Structures are given as C-alpha cells and as structure tokens.
C-alpha cells in the first residue's frame, strides 16, 4: 500500500528514530491500519531525506488487523514503558500497543460518559462523525497526558464556521505509568478559530489537528482549516496556524457536562492562545498538517518537525517541515 495518511509523528529519543501513524481504515484504497518507523536526515540546512525503515500493522486483541470502521488513528505518543498510545476517531478513543503493533489495552473507560466517538447522528451527546480526538501529547516529564478534540462535542456547541468559533475540549490526564490507567484531572475550553478562508464550493472547516506539550501548562496547538479548491471532495486548500496555548489560568470544566447549558459563559476562562506560526508565511501550499513532534537538537537548539496527511487523495501530498527554535521560545 502507498506511504501516506500520516496523522501523527513522534520522536523516539532512545532509538533516534521517528514513529508516524497512518489513519488508514482497512479499505481497499487505504490498506490496513498501520504505522511506520522513519529515519529523517535533517540538519540546520533542512530535511535531506525521509526513509521508511519499518512498517507495522496495528493489530486487535485477536492479533488480526482492525476491521473497517473500528479504527481511524489520529494521535500518537510513546510511553515511558516503550509502548504506543494512540487515539482514534472510530471504535475506542485510546488504545495501547507495542512498538511492533501488537494490542495491549483498550482505554475507553478513562473517558467520561457523553464523549462517544461513535455517536449516531440523532444522539444529543458525543462527537459528530470524524470530529473527535485528534491531538495527543505527554508533558516532557511524562507526568501528564493531554488529549485534544478537533471540535466541539454536540452538547457543547457548534463546529467552527465562517461566523463562529467552536468550543473544543482539551483533557489533562495524570499518567501513572505501568499497568495503572491514566486519570482525568482537568478539562479545558479551547476556542477553535472561525473559518478564515471561505470556498465558493461550500465545504469549509477548521479544527485542532495536533497538540504538543511544552510543560505542565503550556502546549502547542495546531489548527488546520480546509476548504474545497474545486468541485468535489478530493481537491483541498489548507490554512494552518500553530498556537502557543496556556492552560494555567483556565477554568477546569471537567464537571460541566454541557457548555451549551451554561447560562453565564463569561465565568469560564478558556485556554489563552498566542499565534506562534502561520504556515502562510512559509508556503502557499502547506497541505493538511496533522502531526508535530520535537526532533533532535540542532546546534544546541530545539527543533519541530511537522507532517501532513495526504488523505490518500491524488491532489494532496505527504510533506515534512523542519523548524529550528533559534529564539528559544519553546520553554
């Protein structure tokens, strides 16, 4: 099957390699759910080459490839125990696998009721189809796990449009390690920006596609806005912005079941956002950026590597971008 569908990427410091997960859903066009081990040749001059060293299938509890409709992988982290945690927009929202793809554990039970990724269209609660858990990141000390939604739960509000933002949630779990399950400690309101560029072909969206924690309270949030560049569903243009987000002063909304039912929304302090990167300053065709990770240090400076998801479409591409933190803003 073709190399593509990359929806998350993570640097494995011990192996000096990158792991990237594909959102392939076991269809004839996309192939089996899988992930890759990559070697990326990079320097202060940029990215010279990307080499696929290994490809692994994601297996279910029976040791078989996940069936169609049970997986749509979006987020990925490497645990301190040298295993994979990965989020999905279908089936279980979070699963644990080995570094070779063998099933370890289903972590659906750590999420509150009303957060279903497989809710029916008529259900009043849960996520809309294909709009659920996109972002996944450990804090650098591995004490906390952030899980971010692409857009609002049905009970919280609308998806982003040209005339409104979307009240997405970012969850903060205490990570206990070993066989202990992560425990939800806090939930924060993150306002996804309204759609900034409108297509005359009617389809426009904006949502969170990835997060990367800098410390216990601060994280990078990637917002990816897509719009049809022509009639049909295959030809898309994208606007991508990376925000420096701070949760330190944000209201814990863990016990609020429905934001839409809160009479005084002004009492809720959302996550504070500051624009860090606008991809339009770098390229006029960023493509569908869905992954970001720290990479190896270059000349004593931190690096960020971004990757795009080609969605297995002929008009989209898998692209890698390298940024070097020359001004030391990633603290």
C-alpha positions as CSV (number, residue, x, y, z in Angstrom):
1,X,0.0,0.0,0.0
2,X,1.2,3.6,-0.6
3,X,3.0,5.5,2.1
4,X,0.6,8.1,3.4
5,X,-2.3,9.1,5.7
6,X,0.2,10.3,8.3
7,X,-1.8,11.8,11.1
8,X,0.8,12.0,13.9
9,X,4.5,11.7,14.4
10,X,6.7,11.2,17.5
11,X,10.5,11.3,18.1
12,X,11.9,8.2,19.9
13,X,15.0,9.6,21.7
14,X,16.4,6.2,22.6
15,X,16.2,4.8,19.0
16,X,17.0,8.1,17.3
17,X,14.1,7.4,15.0
18,X,10.6,8.8,14.4
19,X,7.3,6.9,14.6
20,X,4.4,8.0,12.4
21,X,0.9,6.6,12.5
22,X,-1.4,6.4,9.4
23,X,-5.2,7.0,9.6
24,X,-5.7,4.1,7.1
25,X,-9.1,2.4,7.9
26,X,-8.7,-1.0,6.3
27,X,-10.3,-0.1,3.0
28,X,-9.1,-1.2,-0.5
29,X,-7.8,2.3,-1.2
30,X,-6.1,2.9,2.2
31,X,-5.0,-0.5,3.3
32,X,-4.7,-1.9,6.8
33,X,-4.3,0.3,9.9
34,X,-0.6,0.8,10.3
35,X,2.3,2.9,11.5
36,X,5.9,3.5,10.4
37,X,9.4,3.8,11.8
38,X,11.2,6.6,10.0
39,X,14.7,7.8,9.7
40,X,14.8,11.5,8.8
41,X,18.1,13.0,7.6
42,X,18.0,16.6,8.9
43,X,20.4,19.5,9.7
44,X,20.3,23.2,10.0
45,X,20.0,23.3,6.2
46,X,16.7,21.4,6.3
47,X,15.4,17.9,5.6
48,X,17.5,15.9,3.1
49,X,15.7,12.6,3.1
50,X,12.9,10.6,4.8
51,X,13.5,6.8,4.9
52,X,10.8,4.3,5.8
53,X,12.7,1.7,7.8
54,X,9.8,-0.4,9.0
55,X,6.0,-0.7,8.6
56,X,3.9,-2.3,11.2
57,X,0.2,-3.3,11.2
58,X,-2.0,-2.2,14.1
59,X,-3.5,-5.4,15.5
60,X,-6.6,-6.0,17.6
61,X,-6.9,-8.2,20.7
62,X,-7.1,-11.3,18.5
63,X,-3.9,-10.5,16.7
64,X,-5.7,-9.5,13.5
65,X,-5.8,-6.3,11.6
66,X,-8.6,-4.0,12.8
67,X,-11.7,-4.3,10.7
68,X,-13.1,-1.4,8.7
69,X,-14.9,1.0,10.9
70,X,-13.0,0.2,14.1
71,X,-10.0,2.5,13.6
72,X,-9.3,6.0,12.4
73,X,-5.9,6.7,14.1
74,X,-5.1,10.4,14.7
75,X,-2.8,10.9,17.7
76,X,0.3,9.1,18.9
77,X,2.7,9.1,21.8
78,X,5.5,6.8,23.1
79,X,5.1,5.9,26.7
80,X,7.9,5.7,29.3
81,X,7.4,1.9,29.2
82,X,8.3,2.0,25.5
83,X,4.8,1.3,24.1
84,X,2.5,3.3,21.9
85,X,-0.7,5.1,23.0
86,X,-2.8,6.2,20.0
87,X,-6.1,8.0,19.7
88,X,-8.8,7.2,17.2
89,X,-11.9,8.8,15.8
90,X,-13.6,5.4,15.5
91,X,-14.0,2.5,17.9
92,X,-12.0,3.1,21.1
93,X,-10.8,6.7,21.6
94,X,-7.5,5.5,23.1
95,X,-5.6,2.2,22.8
96,X,-2.2,0.9,23.8
97,X,0.0,-1.2,21.5
98,X,3.6,-2.4,21.4
99,X,6.2,-0.8,19.2
100,X,5.6,-3.6,16.7
101,X,1.8,-3.1,16.7
102,X,0.5,-5.8,19.0
103,X,-2.6,-4.9,21.0
104,X,-2.0,-4.3,24.7
105,X,-5.0,-2.4,26.1
106,X,-8.2,-0.6,25.4
107,X,-8.5,2.6,27.4
108,X,-12.1,3.7,26.5
109,X,-13.1,3.5,30.2
110,X,-10.9,6.6,31.2
111,X,-13.2,8.9,29.2
112,X,-16.4,10.4,30.8
113,X,-19.9,9.5,29.6
114,X,-21.2,11.6,26.8
115,X,-17.8,11.6,24.9
116,X,-18.6,8.8,22.4
117,X,-16.6,8.9,19.2
118,X,-19.3,6.6,17.6
119,X,-22.4,8.5,18.5
120,X,-25.3,8.4,16.0
121,X,-26.4,11.4,14.1
122,X,-29.6,11.7,16.2
123,X,-27.8,11.3,19.6
124,X,-27.8,14.6,21.6
125,X,-24.3,13.8,23.1
126,X,-21.0,12.7,21.8
127,X,-18.9,13.7,18.8
128,X,-20.0,14.3,15.3
129,X,-18.7,11.8,12.8
130,X,-14.9,12.3,12.2
131,X,-14.6,15.2,14.6
132,X,-13.2,13.8,17.9
133,X,-9.9,13.1,19.5
134,X,-7.1,14.4,17.2
135,X,-4.3,15.6,19.5
136,X,-2.3,13.6,21.9
137,X,0.8,14.6,23.9
138,X,2.8,13.7,27.0
139,X,4.3,16.5,29.0
140,X,8.2,16.3,28.8
141,X,8.3,14.7,32.3
142,X,5.6,12.2,31.3
143,X,3.5,13.0,34.4
144,X,0.6,14.3,32.3
145,X,-1.1,13.2,29.1
146,X,-3.0,15.8,27.1
147,X,-5.9,14.7,24.7
148,X,-7.4,17.3,22.5
149,X,-10.7,17.3,20.5
150,X,-10.8,18.5,16.9
151,X,-14.0,20.4,17.6
152,X,-17.0,20.7,19.9
153,X,-19.0,17.9,21.4
154,X,-22.6,18.1,20.3
155,X,-23.7,19.1,23.9
156,X,-21.1,21.9,24.0
157,X,-21.8,23.8,20.8
158,X,-21.3,24.1,17.0
159,X,-18.3,23.3,14.9
160,X,-16.2,26.2,13.5
161,X,-17.8,28.1,10.6
162,X,-17.1,31.4,8.9
163,X,-19.3,33.1,11.5
164,X,-18.5,31.3,14.8
165,X,-15.7,29.6,16.7
166,X,-16.0,26.1,18.2
167,X,-15.8,25.2,21.9
168,X,-13.5,22.2,21.8
169,X,-12.2,20.4,24.9
170,X,-8.6,19.6,25.9
171,X,-8.4,16.9,28.6
172,X,-5.5,16.6,31.0
173,X,-4.8,13.2,32.5
174,X,-2.5,12.2,35.3
175,X,-0.3,9.5,33.8
176,X,0.6,6.9,36.5
177,X,2.6,4.5,34.3
178,X,2.9,0.7,34.3
179,X,-0.5,-1.1,34.5
180,X,-2.3,1.9,36.1
181,X,-4.7,3.7,33.9
182,X,-4.4,7.5,33.3
183,X,-6.8,9.5,35.5
184,X,-8.7,12.5,34.2
185,X,-7.8,15.5,36.3
186,X,-8.9,18.5,34.3
187,X,-10.7,19.6,31.2
188,X,-10.3,23.0,29.5
189,X,-12.2,25.0,27.0
190,X,-10.2,25.7,23.8
191,X,-11.9,28.0,21.3
192,X,-11.1,26.9,17.8
193,X,-11.0,30.0,15.5
194,X,-13.7,30.6,13.0
195,X,-13.0,29.5,9.4
196,X,-10.9,32.4,7.9
197,X,-10.9,31.5,4.2
198,X,-14.2,30.6,2.5
199,X,-14.6,28.4,-0.6
200,X,-17.3,29.1,-3.1
201,X,-17.6,25.3,-3.4
202,X,-19.3,25.3,0.0
203,X,-17.2,23.0,2.1
204,X,-15.1,24.8,4.8
205,X,-13.9,23.7,8.2
206,X,-11.4,24.4,11.0
207,X,-10.3,22.3,13.8
208,X,-7.5,21.1,16.1
209,X,-5.3,18.6,14.4
210,X,-2.5,18.1,17.0
211,X,-1.0,19.2,20.3
212,X,2.5,19.1,21.7
213,X,3.1,19.8,25.4
214,X,5.9,22.1,26.3
215,X,5.4,21.7,30.1
216,X,2.6,21.0,32.6
217,X,0.6,24.1,31.5
218,X,1.7,25.1,28.0
219,X,1.3,23.4,24.7
220,X,1.4,24.0,21.0
221,X,-2.0,23.6,19.3
222,X,-2.2,23.1,15.5
223,X,-5.3,24.4,13.9
224,X,-5.9,23.2,10.4
225,X,-8.6,24.8,8.2
226,X,-9.6,23.1,5.0
227,X,-11.7,24.2,2.0
228,X,-12.6,22.9,-1.4
229,X,-10.4,24.3,-4.1
230,X,-12.7,22.9,-6.8
231,X,-15.9,21.0,-7.1
232,X,-15.9,17.6,-5.5
233,X,-14.2,16.3,-2.4
234,X,-10.6,15.5,-3.4
235,X,-9.1,18.9,-4.1
236,X,-8.4,20.9,-1.0
237,X,-6.5,24.0,0.1
238,X,-5.5,24.5,3.7
239,X,-4.7,27.3,6.2
240,X,-2.6,26.1,9.1
241,X,-1.8,28.0,12.3
242,X,0.2,26.9,15.3
243,X,-0.8,28.5,18.6
244,X,1.1,28.7,21.9
245,X,-1.6,27.8,24.4
246,X,-1.5,28.3,28.2
247,X,-3.9,26.4,30.5
248,X,-2.5,27.8,33.8
249,X,-5.4,30.2,34.4
250,X,-8.1,28.2,32.6
251,X,-11.2,27.1,34.3
252,X,-11.5,23.3,35.0
253,X,-14.7,22.3,33.2
254,X,-14.4,18.6,34.0
255,X,-17.7,18.6,35.9
256,X,-19.6,20.6,33.3
257,X,-21.5,18.1,31.1
258,X,-22.8,20.6,28.6
259,X,-21.2,24.0,27.9
260,X,-24.2,25.0,25.8
261,X,-26.3,24.8,29.0
262,X,-24.0,27.2,31.0
263,X,-26.0,30.4,31.4
264,X,-23.0,32.7,32.1
265,X,-20.3,31.5,29.7
266,X,-18.2,34.5,30.8
267,X,-17.4,32.7,34.1
268,X,-15.4,30.1,32.1
269,X,-11.8,31.2,31.4
270,X,-10.7,29.5,28.2
271,X,-7.2,28.4,27.2
272,X,-5.2,31.5,26.3
273,X,-3.9,31.5,22.7
274,X,-0.9,33.3,21.1
275,X,0.0,32.8,17.5
276,X,3.4,31.2,17.0
277,X,3.5,30.0,13.4
278,X,1.3,30.9,10.4
279,X,2.2,28.5,7.6
280,X,1.2,31.1,5.1
281,X,4.4,32.9,6.0
282,X,6.3,29.7,4.9
283,X,4.4,28.3,1.9
284,X,1.3,28.9,-0.1
285,X,0.5,25.1,-0.1
286,X,1.1,23.7,3.4
287,X,-1.3,20.8,2.8
288,X,-3.2,19.0,5.6
289,X,-0.8,19.4,8.6
290,X,-1.8,16.8,11.2
291,X,1.4,15.9,13.1
292,X,4.1,17.7,15.1
293,X,6.9,16.5,17.3
294,X,10.1,17.6,18.8
295,X,13.1,16.3,16.9
296,X,16.8,16.1,17.8
297,X,18.6,19.2,18.9
298,X,20.5,21.0,16.1
299,X,23.3,23.4,17.0
300,X,22.0,23.4,20.6
301,X,18.5,24.4,19.6
302,X,15.2,22.6,19.8
303,X,13.5,21.5,16.6
304,X,10.0,20.9,15.5
305,X,9.0,18.5,12.7
306,X,5.6,18.8,11.1
307,X,4.0,16.3,8.8
308,X,0.9,16.5,6.5
309,X,-1.8,13.9,5.9
310,X,-2.4,13.3,2.2
311,X,-5.7,11.6,3.0
312,X,-4.9,9.1,0.2
313,X,-6.0,11.6,-2.3
314,X,-4.3,12.4,-5.6
315,X,-4.3,16.2,-5.1
316,X,-2.7,16.1,-1.7
317,X,0.8,15.3,-0.6
318,X,2.8,14.0,2.3
319,X,5.1,16.8,3.3
320,X,7.6,17.2,6.2
321,X,8.6,20.6,7.6
322,X,11.5,21.4,9.9
323,X,11.6,24.4,12.2
324,X,14.5,25.4,14.5
325,X,13.9,27.3,17.7
326,X,16.6,29.8,17.3
327,X,15.0,32.3,19.7
328,X,14.3,29.8,22.4
329,X,10.6,30.3,22.6
330,X,9.8,26.6,23.3
331,X,10.4,26.7,27.0
